[in-house]
Amino acid sequence: MIASFVCLLAVAAAPSVDPKAKELLDQLQKSWNETKTATYRMKRMERMRNGKEIREEAAIKFRKPNEVYIGCINPCGGQEVIYSETKNPKQLRVHPGKFPDVTLWLDVHGDLTTKNQHHVIYHTDLGYALGVIRKAWKAMEADPQGEKAEYGGPVTRQGRQVELVRLLAGNRPPTRVEAKKGETFLDMGRRIGFDPYVIYSANPDVSSINSRLSGGQTYIVPAYYAEKTELLIDPKTGMLVEEKMWNGDGELYEQIEFFDMVPNAPLTDLDFDEKNPAYKF
C-alpha cells in the first residue's frame, strides 16, 4: 500500500527543478533515512485498471527493514495482516475478521493479496519509492525530457501548515521490456525498478498482474508513474502528509493520506507477532 509512494518518479532534471521543491524532497529522504519505525493511520483511494475506485482506511505499524502490521478500519474492519520480509518474504499472515475467521498464510503475489491493490505489501516501505526516485533522477539528469518539479507554497491540511510539491511528467517515451520466462509483472517490476501495476495498466491484453508472461515477448513500460503528482510534506517532521496522482486522462489515479504519524515510535517484536494479546489472530 505505503510502497505506492512511487508517484515521485516524475521529478525532473536539475535545470527544471524548483530549489525549494528539491529541498523538500531531500528533507523527505533524510527524514526517511532517520526513521526506523513508524505508526500512522492511512486512508487511500486507488483507481483500478477497469476504472473502479477502491477506498480503504487502516492503522499501520512499520519497522525497518520491512516488517508491517495492518489493522483494517474500513471497509474490512477487524481484518489484520502481519508481514516480515526477513522472516518470510513470500507470505503474509492474515485473518479476515469475519466468519469464517481463520488465520491463513497467503502468497504475497497471490490472487487474494493482489486483488484491488496497486501495491504489494512489501511496497509499504517508503524506501521502495525513494529508490525509484533516485533511479529516475539520474536518468533525467543525464537526459532531461521536460519534466518539472514545482514548489506550490504552504497549504493547510489536517489543521496544520504543510508544503506542496508538484511533479509534472515530461515527454519521455515509454519503452518495451522483454519478459523472462515464467515471470509476472510483479517480477518484472522488481527486476527493472518500476511499479508493476503501472506496467500492468499499460498492457491490457494481460489478464492480471500476476499472470505468467510469455518469455521473450516485449511489454510496454511507461516512463512515468503519473502525469501529475502533488505531495504535501510536513516541514517540521519532513514526512509525507498526503499524495495525489493523476493519470494521462486527467483522472485521479491514487490518493493517500497519512494521519497521526509518529516516526520512530517505540515498537517491539510483539507489535509484529500474531500472539500479541491486543490482536485477534
Buried (B, 14 or more C-beta within 10 A) or exposed (E): BBBBBBBBBBBBBEEBBBEBBBBBBEBBBEBBEEBEBBBBBBBBBBBBBEEEEBEBBBBBBBBBEBBBBBBBBEEBEEBBBBBBBEEEEEBBBBBBBEEEEEEEEBEBBEEEBBEEBBBBBBBBBBBBBBEBBEBBBEBBBEEBBEBBBBBBEEEEEBEEEBBBBBBBBBEBEEEEBEBEEEBBBBBBBBEEEBBBBBBBBBBEEBEEBBBEBEEEEEBBBBBBBBBBBBBBBBBEBBBBBBBBBBBEEEEBBBBBBBEEBBBEBEBEEEBBBBEBEEBBB
